[in-house]
Amino acid sequence: MILAKSHLEEKKLYKFRCIQKDSADATKPDPNKLHYIERIFSHNELYFPSPVELNDPLECRPLFTVGDLSEHEYKEKYVTHARKIMIERGNTTDPDKITAWLNNLTQKDAEEFAKAQNEAFRLKL
């Protein structure tokens, strides 16, 4: 633990925060926006935008993929995780239907399920 702590203390965090220009005079910073920059120094605060405020449409949006379901250990983990997702998202209230579907799961079914989860996740943001 001491090694990890000392290793972390050597790390630095950089956060880019644009100083927006005044619309009336592009050579000066916008005085209404400077408080964002001041808070970095006066309150040791960093600003992190929500995912919808980012300029990269793929940033902060995971891409769910499926590994090789012929590997028994992987398939067990996949089935456990998929069951949890299906119950949490209310896909069905009948656990027997979930179990039956997962027991007969093909690679194609799993990939289509992952694709549907990717689309559902993107709609939330």
JOHU-V57770 format. One record per backbone hydrogen bond with DSSP energy under -1.0 kcal/mol. NH is the residue of the N-H (numbers start at 1). CO is the residue of the C=O. E is the energy in kcal/mol with one decimal. If there is no record, write none. Layout:
# JOHU-V57770
NH;CO;E / NH;CO;E
This chain:
# JOHU-V57770
5;1;-2.5 / 6;2;-2.6 / 7;3;-2.1 / 8;4;-2.3 / 9;5;-1.9 / 11;8;-1.4 / 22;28;-3.0 / 28;25;-2.0 / 30;20;-3.4 / 33;30;-1.8 / 36;33;-1.3 / 38;34;-2.5 / 39;35;-1.7 / 42;38;-3.1 / 43;39;-1.7 / 45;39;-1.6 / 53;50;-1.8 / 54;51;-1.1 / 59;56;-1.2 / 61;58;-1.4 / 71;68;-1.4 / 75;71;-2.7 / 76;72;-2.2 / 77;73;-1.8 / 78;74;-2.8 / 79;75;-3.0 / 80;76;-2.2 / 81;77;-2.3 / 82;78;-3.2 / 83;79;-2.6 / 84;80;-1.9 / 85;81;-2.4 / 86;82;-2.7 / 87;83;-2.3 / 88;84;-2.7 / 89;85;-2.6 / 91;86;-2.1 / 98;94;-1.5 / 99;95;-2.6 / 100;96;-2.6 / 101;97;-2.4 / 102;98;-2.8 / 103;99;-2.4 / 104;100;-1.3 / 105;102;-1.1 / 110;106;-2.4 / 111;107;-2.3 / 112;108;-2.3 / 113;109;-2.4 / 114;110;-2.3 / 115;111;-2.2 / 116;112;-2.3 / 117;113;-2.1 / 118;114;-2.4 / 119;115;-2.2 / 120;116;-2.5 / 121;117;-2.5 / 122;118;-2.0 / 123;119;-1.7 / 124;120;-1.1
